[in-house]
Amino acid sequence: MRQTVLIGGIFHETHSFIDNITTREDFNIRIGDELLSCTGDASPLGGALEYATSQGWKIHPTVDIRATPSGPVEDDVFEWWWHEFESHWTPKTDAVLLILHGAMICQSQPDVEGELLKRIRNLPGGTNKPIFGVYDLHAHFTPTMAKHADCLVAYRENPHTDARESAVRAAELLTRHFATGELPTIYLRKLPILWPPTGVGTADDPMRSLEARARDLEKDEAIWVINITAGFAFGDTPNTGASLQAISTRDPSHALDELEYLATELKSFGECEDPSIESVIPQIHERINGLTVLVEPSDNIGGGAPGDCTGCLRALTTHQIPDAAICLNDPEAVIALSNCALGDRLTLPLGGKGSLLDQGPLELEVEFISRSDGRFELENKQSHLASMVGDFYEMGPSAVVCHEGLSILLTSNRTAPFDLGQWHSQGIEPAELNVIVVKAAVAHRAAYDPITARSFTVDTPGPCRSNLRMLPYIHAKL
């Protein structure tokens, strides 16, 4: 029998301490058959659709929206999404497959994914409809999500090189349901742990050991999948923090008990506090043979930061570090450069416009080098950026300027530094530089580690600092 599967997606990682409000205009939106254009691309939706086609499923597309991480989302965005989803709903399907993030927060709804799952259950024919899906391991997994879904599969890698693979894994488990008639239950175990993004890379503990043990425990045939959810510390909700889920056809308490004990034992490995940029600068004064990467997690674009904070920029210019590069999201500066010719010089206030936690714009005299439309094809189709956009990214109108040996890429759209195509498209080869600033926490590593001789993660003013005690939490528990 040919199964009919209803597919939709809603994807946003919400930073509660960012000044801006995220509106519908910030989202990339596909409705109905427009979703099918993603089939086979690098996104989780593309993977799920390709798998569905290979299985001969009849796809019933609904609505898919995605946005770069940013501040709280207007309530209207979710209500609009729900209206579109509901208008495409039909009870004449065999299952629902959802592409989620898991950390979306609206102005008056801290648990968007839980709310939408609950609403699906209340639709005609939704009560017993199998609901499967995929989500980012940086999620606030809530009891409501566990109650109203049957099988949600987390990414296993951070950087998220397996986002597409994880969506396929969720679809494969849906095939298992179709073949066996079995329907598992999500058993949730919340952990009293809050790790910053810098502490949850899966190449290191605690996540490395937790993921490894989870794979061993999955050898129990009753356990379909075990998720290690690192959480997203910059979303302020009652459910913020790490959690475990075992999707199983029988009580998996033994597995959850073991993983909770292991997480507690390894808790300190994920608690990071970064050295100040000024304490690191003396180490990079002497050039080495190879690229030095300055990681600036306080301005982590992938975590919702504005991408224009000036901490590392100030240090590089003050200490005159040669042959360096940094990217700033500064559409005002791009506009100011719109009439420049090659070699023109002018003084601009750069960066410092997107967060009250930053020191503000830094005025620099710069030489105009080039401009572009900012579009580039992703070189790594398994990157976290690919999981968000597919095969291409739009930085918007962009310009390159130079200040005393410092190349500055200015963009109009925030661009998470997860793909070297960002620089190559501007005629810059990062591997040949002395120093480059990366505004990220962990997800940049898939792109940059192969060309990095040494790396320093540094603390600067900004909304995504690793020291969580500096953030004004109201709902989350430290």
C-alpha positions as CSV (number, residue, x, y, z in Angstrom):
1,M,0.0,0.0,0.0
2,R,1.3,3.5,-0.9
3,Q,1.4,5.6,2.3
4,T,0.5,9.3,2.3
5,V,2.6,11.5,4.6
6,L,1.9,15.0,5.5
7,I,5.1,17.1,5.8
8,G,5.7,20.6,7.3
9,G,8.4,22.5,9.0
10,I,9.1,25.4,11.4
11,F,12.7,26.3,12.3
12,H,14.0,29.0,14.5
13,E,16.5,29.1,17.4
14,T,15.3,32.0,19.6
15,H,17.7,34.1,21.7
16,S,15.8,35.6,24.6
17,F,18.4,38.3,25.3
18,I,18.6,39.8,21.8
19,D,17.1,43.3,21.4
20,N,15.3,42.7,18.1
21,I,12.0,41.1,17.5
22,T,11.8,38.5,14.7
23,T,9.0,39.0,12.2
24,R,7.5,37.1,9.3
25,E,9.7,39.1,6.9
26,D,12.7,37.4,8.5
27,F,11.6,33.9,7.5
28,N,12.2,32.0,4.3
29,I,8.7,30.7,3.5
30,R,7.5,27.9,1.3
31,I,3.8,26.9,1.1
32,G,2.2,23.8,-0.4
33,D,4.0,22.4,-3.5
34,E,6.8,25.0,-3.0
35,L,8.2,22.6,-0.4
36,L,8.8,20.0,-3.1
37,S,11.4,22.2,-4.7
38,C,13.7,21.3,-1.8
39,T,13.7,17.6,-2.7
40,G,17.3,16.4,-2.7
41,D,18.9,19.6,-1.4
42,A,21.2,19.8,1.6
43,S,18.5,20.7,4.1
44,P,16.7,18.2,6.5
45,L,13.6,18.9,4.5
46,G,15.4,18.0,1.3
47,G,16.6,14.7,2.8
48,A,13.2,13.8,4.1
49,L,11.6,14.5,0.8
50,E,14.2,12.5,-1.2
51,Y,13.7,9.6,1.2
52,A,10.0,9.8,0.9
53,T,10.3,9.7,-2.9
54,S,12.5,6.6,-2.7
55,Q,9.9,4.9,-0.6
56,G,7.1,5.7,-3.0
57,W,5.2,7.8,-0.4
58,K,2.6,10.2,-1.6
59,I,3.7,13.6,-0.1
60,H,1.1,16.0,1.2
61,P,3.1,19.3,1.7
62,T,1.9,22.0,4.0
63,V,4.1,24.9,5.1
64,D,7.8,25.3,5.9
65,I,9.4,28.4,7.4
66,R,13.0,29.0,8.5
67,A,15.0,31.9,9.8
68,T,18.5,32.6,11.1
69,P,18.7,32.5,14.9
70,S,17.6,35.9,16.4
71,G,15.4,37.5,19.0
72,P,11.9,36.5,20.2
73,V,9.4,35.8,17.4
74,E,6.2,37.8,17.0
75,D,3.1,35.8,18.0
76,D,1.7,36.5,14.6
77,V,4.3,34.4,12.9
78,F,3.3,31.2,14.7
79,E,-0.4,31.9,14.3
80,W,0.1,32.6,10.6
81,W,2.1,29.3,10.3
82,W,-0.6,27.4,12.1
83,H,-3.3,28.9,9.9
84,E,-1.4,27.7,6.8
85,F,-0.8,24.3,8.3
86,E,-4.4,23.9,9.3
87,S,-5.6,25.0,5.9
88,H,-3.5,22.2,4.3
89,W,-4.5,19.6,6.9
90,T,-6.4,16.5,5.8
91,P,-7.2,13.5,8.1
92,K,-6.7,11.3,5.0
93,T,-3.0,10.7,5.6
94,D,-1.1,7.9,7.2
95,A,1.3,10.0,9.3
96,V,2.8,13.4,9.9
97,L,6.6,14.2,9.4
98,L,7.8,17.5,10.8
99,I,11.1,19.4,10.4
100,L,11.6,21.3,13.6
101,H,14.2,23.2,15.5
102,G,12.9,22.8,19.1
103,A,14.0,26.2,20.5
104,M,11.5,28.6,19.0
105,I,10.0,31.1,21.4
106,C,7.3,33.6,20.6
107,Q,6.4,36.7,22.6
108,S,3.7,34.9,24.6
109,Q,4.5,31.3,23.8
110,P,7.7,29.7,25.3
111,D,7.0,26.3,23.8
112,V,6.1,26.7,20.2
113,E,6.9,23.2,19.2
114,G,4.9,21.7,22.1
115,E,1.9,24.0,21.2
116,L,1.8,23.0,17.6
117,L,2.0,19.3,18.4
118,K,-0.8,19.7,20.8
119,R,-2.9,21.5,18.2
120,I,-2.3,18.8,15.6
121,R,-3.7,16.3,18.1
122,N,-6.9,18.3,18.3
123,L,-7.4,18.5,14.5
124,P,-9.9,16.1,12.9
125,G,-8.2,12.7,12.7
126,G,-5.2,14.0,14.6
127,T,-5.7,12.2,17.9
128,N,-4.1,8.9,16.8
129,K,-2.1,10.1,13.8
130,P,1.5,9.0,14.0
131,I,3.7,12.1,14.4
132,F,7.4,11.7,13.6
133,G,10.0,14.4,13.1
134,V,13.5,15.7,13.4
135,Y,14.9,18.5,15.6
136,D,18.2,20.3,16.5
137,L,20.0,19.1,19.6
138,H,20.0,22.7,20.8
139,A,16.4,22.4,21.8
140,H,14.2,22.9,24.8
141,F,12.6,19.5,24.8
142,T,9.3,19.9,26.8
143,P,6.9,17.5,28.4
144,T,4.2,18.7,25.9
145,M,6.4,17.7,23.0
146,A,6.9,14.3,24.5
147,K,3.2,13.8,25.2
148,H,2.0,14.8,21.7
149,A,4.6,13.3,19.4
150,D,5.5,9.7,18.8
151,C,9.1,9.8,17.6
152,L,11.2,12.9,17.4
153,V,14.9,12.4,16.3
154,A,17.7,14.8,17.4
155,Y,20.8,15.6,15.5
156,R,23.8,13.7,16.9
157,E,26.6,15.9,15.7
158,N,27.7,19.4,16.8
159,P,28.7,21.0,14.4
160,H,25.5,19.8,12.8
161,T,27.0,17.8,9.9
162,D,24.2,15.3,10.2
163,A,21.1,17.4,10.1
164,R,20.0,16.0,6.8
165,E,21.0,12.5,7.8
166,S,18.9,12.9,11.0
167,A,15.8,13.8,9.0
168,V,16.3,10.7,6.9
169,R,16.7,8.7,10.1
170,A,13.4,10.0,11.4
171,A,11.8,9.0,8.1
172,E,13.3,5.5,8.2
173,L,11.8,5.0,11.7
174,L,8.4,6.0,10.2
175,T,9.0,3.2,7.6
176,R,9.6,0.9,10.6
177,H,6.2,1.9,12.0
178,F,4.5,1.3,8.6
179,A,6.2,-2.1,8.3
180,T,5.5,-3.4,11.9
181,G,2.5,-1.4,13.1
182,E,4.4,-0.6,16.2
183,L,4.2,2.9,17.6
184,P,6.8,3.9,20.2
185,T,6.5,6.4,23.1
186,I,8.8,9.3,23.9
187,Y,10.2,8.9,27.5
188,L,11.6,12.3,28.6
189,R,14.2,12.8,31.3
190,K,14.9,16.5,32.1
191,L,18.4,17.2,33.6
192,P,19.2,19.9,36.1
193,I,22.0,21.1,33.8
194,L,22.5,24.2,31.7
195,W,25.5,24.2,29.4
196,P,26.6,27.1,27.1
197,P,26.9,26.3,23.4
198,T,30.7,26.4,23.7
199,G,30.5,23.4,26.0
200,V,28.5,21.0,23.9
201,G,30.6,20.1,20.8
202,T,30.3,16.4,20.2
203,A,34.0,16.0,19.6
204,D,34.6,16.5,23.3
205,D,33.0,15.6,26.6
206,P,30.3,15.7,27.9
207,M,28.6,15.2,24.6
208,R,31.1,12.8,23.1
209,S,30.7,10.2,25.9
210,L,27.0,10.7,26.2
211,E,26.4,10.2,22.4
212,A,28.7,7.1,22.4
213,R,26.9,5.5,25.3
214,A,23.5,6.3,23.8
215,R,24.4,4.4,20.6
216,D,25.4,1.4,22.7
217,L,22.1,1.5,24.5
218,E,20.2,1.7,21.3
219,K,21.2,-2.0,20.6
220,D,18.1,-2.9,22.7
221,E,15.6,-3.6,20.0
222,A,12.8,-2.0,22.0
223,I,14.6,1.3,21.9
224,W,14.2,2.9,18.6
225,V,16.4,5.9,19.3
226,I,18.0,7.8,22.2
227,N,18.4,11.6,21.9
228,I,21.0,13.6,23.9
229,T,19.6,17.1,23.8
230,A,22.2,19.6,24.8
231,G,19.7,22.5,25.1
232,F,20.0,26.1,24.1
233,A,21.2,28.2,27.0
234,F,20.2,31.6,25.5
235,G,16.5,30.8,25.4
236,D,15.0,31.7,28.7
237,T,12.1,29.2,29.3
238,P,11.1,26.9,32.1
239,N,12.4,24.0,30.1
240,T,15.7,25.5,29.1
241,G,18.5,23.0,29.7
242,A,19.8,19.5,28.8
243,S,17.5,16.5,28.6
244,L,17.4,12.9,27.4
245,Q,14.7,11.1,25.5
246,A,14.4,7.4,24.8
247,I,11.9,6.6,22.1
248,S,10.9,3.0,22.9
249,T,8.1,0.4,22.9
250,R,8.8,-0.4,26.6
251,D,10.0,1.4,29.7
252,P,13.6,2.4,29.1
253,S,14.3,3.8,32.6
254,H,17.5,1.7,32.9
255,A,19.0,3.5,29.9
256,L,17.9,6.9,31.1
257,D,19.2,6.3,34.6
258,E,22.6,5.4,33.2
259,L,22.8,8.4,30.9
260,E,21.6,10.8,33.6
261,Y,24.3,9.5,35.9
262,L,26.9,9.9,33.2
263,A,25.7,13.5,32.4
264,T,26.0,14.4,36.1
265,E,29.5,13.0,36.3
266,L,30.6,14.9,33.2
267,K,28.7,18.1,33.9
268,S,31.8,20.2,34.6
269,F,33.3,19.5,31.2
270,G,30.5,21.5,29.6
271,E,30.8,24.5,31.8
272,C,33.0,26.9,29.9
273,E,34.3,30.4,30.7
274,D,36.5,31.9,28.0
275,P,39.7,34.0,28.5
276,S,39.5,37.6,27.6
277,I,40.6,38.8,24.2
278,E,43.3,41.0,25.8
279,S,44.8,38.0,27.6
280,V,45.1,36.1,24.3
281,I,46.5,38.9,22.1
282,P,50.1,38.6,23.3
283,Q,50.1,34.9,22.1
284,I,49.1,35.9,18.6
285,H,51.5,38.8,18.1
286,E,54.2,36.4,16.8
287,R,53.0,35.0,13.5
288,I,53.2,31.2,13.0
289,N,53.1,29.1,10.0
290,G,49.4,28.7,9.4
291,L,46.1,30.3,10.3
292,T,45.1,31.4,13.7
293,V,41.4,31.4,14.4
294,L,39.9,33.8,17.0
295,V,36.5,32.4,18.0
296,E,34.2,35.1,19.3
297,P,31.2,33.2,20.8
298,S,29.7,36.3,22.5
299,D,28.7,37.4,19.0
300,N,27.7,33.9,17.8
301,I,25.5,34.5,14.8
302,G,24.4,30.9,14.8
303,G,23.1,31.5,18.4
304,G,21.2,34.7,17.5
305,A,23.8,37.4,18.0
306,P,23.9,40.4,15.6
307,G,27.2,39.6,14.1
308,D,28.5,43.1,14.4
309,C,30.0,43.3,17.9
310,T,33.3,45.0,18.1
311,G,35.4,43.2,20.8
312,C,37.7,41.3,18.4
313,L,37.7,44.2,15.9
314,R,39.0,46.6,18.5
315,A,41.7,44.2,19.6
316,L,43.0,43.6,16.1
317,T,43.1,47.3,15.2
318,T,44.5,48.4,18.6
319,H,47.3,45.9,18.5
320,Q,47.8,46.1,14.7
321,I,47.7,42.4,14.0
322,P,48.7,42.1,10.3
323,D,47.1,40.1,7.5
324,A,43.8,39.5,9.5
325,A,40.2,39.3,8.5
326,I,36.8,39.7,10.1
327,C,33.2,39.7,8.9
328,L,30.6,42.2,10.3
329,N,27.0,42.4,9.5
330,D,26.6,46.1,8.8
331,P,24.1,47.0,6.1
332,E,24.5,50.7,6.9
333,A,28.2,50.6,6.1
334,V,27.5,48.7,2.9
335,I,25.1,51.5,1.8
336,A,27.7,54.1,2.7
337,L,30.1,52.3,0.3
338,S,27.7,52.0,-2.5
339,N,29.2,54.7,-4.7
340,C,32.8,54.1,-3.9
341,A,35.4,53.2,-6.6
342,L,38.3,50.8,-6.1
343,G,40.9,52.4,-3.8
344,D,38.6,55.1,-2.4
345,R,39.2,55.9,1.3
346,L,36.7,57.0,3.8
347,T,36.0,56.9,7.6
348,L,33.1,54.8,8.7
349,P,31.5,53.8,12.0
350,L,31.7,50.0,11.8
351,G,29.7,47.5,13.8
352,G,28.3,48.0,17.3
353,K,24.8,48.6,16.2
354,G,23.0,45.4,17.0
355,S,23.4,44.8,20.7
356,L,23.3,47.1,23.8
357,L,25.9,44.8,25.4
358,D,28.5,45.8,22.8
359,Q,30.7,49.0,23.1
360,G,29.2,50.5,20.1
361,P,30.5,51.4,16.6
362,L,34.2,51.8,16.0
363,E,35.3,54.5,13.6
364,L,37.9,53.4,11.2
365,E,39.5,54.8,8.0
366,V,39.1,52.1,5.4
367,E,40.1,51.5,1.7
368,F,37.3,50.2,-0.6
369,I,38.3,46.9,-2.2
370,S,35.2,45.3,-3.7
371,R,31.5,44.8,-3.7
372,S,29.1,41.9,-4.6
373,D,25.5,40.7,-4.3
374,G,26.6,38.4,-1.5
375,R,25.3,35.2,-2.9
376,F,27.4,32.1,-2.6
377,E,27.1,28.4,-3.0
378,L,27.8,26.3,0.0
379,E,31.0,24.3,-0.3
380,N,30.0,21.9,2.5
381,K,26.5,20.6,1.9
382,Q,26.5,18.8,5.3
383,S,27.1,22.0,7.3
384,H,24.7,23.5,9.8
385,L,24.3,26.4,7.3
386,A,23.1,23.8,4.8
387,S,20.6,22.5,7.3
388,M,19.1,26.0,7.5
389,V,19.1,27.1,3.8
390,G,20.0,24.2,1.5
391,D,22.6,24.8,-1.2
392,F,22.9,28.6,-1.4
393,Y,23.2,31.5,1.0
394,E,22.3,35.2,0.5
395,M,24.6,37.6,2.5
396,G,22.8,40.5,0.7
397,P,24.7,43.4,-0.8
398,S,28.2,43.1,0.5
399,A,31.5,44.9,0.4
400,V,35.2,44.3,1.4
401,V,37.3,47.1,2.8
402,C,40.8,47.1,4.3
403,H,42.2,48.9,7.4
404,E,45.9,48.7,7.9
405,G,46.2,45.0,6.9
406,L,42.8,44.0,8.3
407,S,40.3,42.8,5.7
408,I,36.7,43.5,6.7
409,L,33.8,41.8,4.9
410,L,30.6,43.8,5.4
411,T,27.3,42.1,4.8
412,S,23.6,43.1,4.7
413,N,22.3,39.8,6.2
414,R,23.7,38.0,9.2
415,T,25.7,35.1,7.9
416,A,26.8,32.3,10.3
417,P,30.5,31.5,9.5
418,F,29.9,27.8,8.8
419,D,31.1,27.7,5.2
420,L,34.3,28.9,3.5
421,G,32.4,29.9,0.4
422,Q,31.5,33.0,2.3
423,W,35.1,34.2,1.9
424,H,36.0,32.5,-1.4
425,S,33.1,34.3,-3.0
426,Q,34.8,37.6,-2.1
427,G,38.2,36.6,-3.5
428,I,39.7,35.9,0.0
429,E,41.4,32.7,0.8
430,P,41.2,32.2,4.6
431,A,43.9,29.5,4.7
432,E,46.4,32.1,3.6
433,L,45.7,34.6,6.3
434,N,47.5,35.2,9.6
435,V,44.4,35.6,11.8
436,I,40.7,35.3,11.1
437,V,37.8,36.1,13.5
438,V,34.9,33.6,13.6
439,K,31.7,34.7,15.2
440,A,30.5,31.3,16.4
441,A,30.7,28.8,19.2
442,V,31.2,25.3,17.8
443,A,29.5,25.0,14.5
444,H,32.3,26.7,12.5
445,R,34.7,23.9,13.2
446,A,33.6,21.6,10.3
447,A,34.7,24.4,7.9
448,Y,37.6,25.9,9.7
449,D,39.4,23.1,11.6
450,P,41.0,21.6,8.4
451,I,42.7,24.9,7.7
452,T,43.5,26.0,11.3
453,A,46.9,25.8,12.8
454,R,45.8,27.1,16.2
455,S,42.5,28.4,17.7
456,F,41.6,30.6,20.6
457,T,38.1,31.0,22.0
458,V,37.9,34.4,23.6
459,D,35.5,36.4,25.7
460,T,34.3,39.8,24.5
461,P,31.2,41.9,25.2
462,G,28.1,40.5,23.6
463,P,24.8,38.5,24.1
464,C,26.2,35.0,23.7
465,R,28.9,34.8,26.3
466,S,29.8,31.4,27.7
467,N,29.6,32.8,31.3
468,L,25.8,32.2,31.7
469,R,25.8,34.0,35.1
470,M,26.1,37.3,33.2
471,L,22.7,36.8,31.6
472,P,19.4,38.1,33.1
473,Y,17.4,34.9,33.3
474,I,13.8,35.0,34.5
475,H,12.4,31.6,33.8
476,A,15.4,29.2,33.3
477,K,17.2,27.7,36.3
478,L,20.9,28.1,36.6
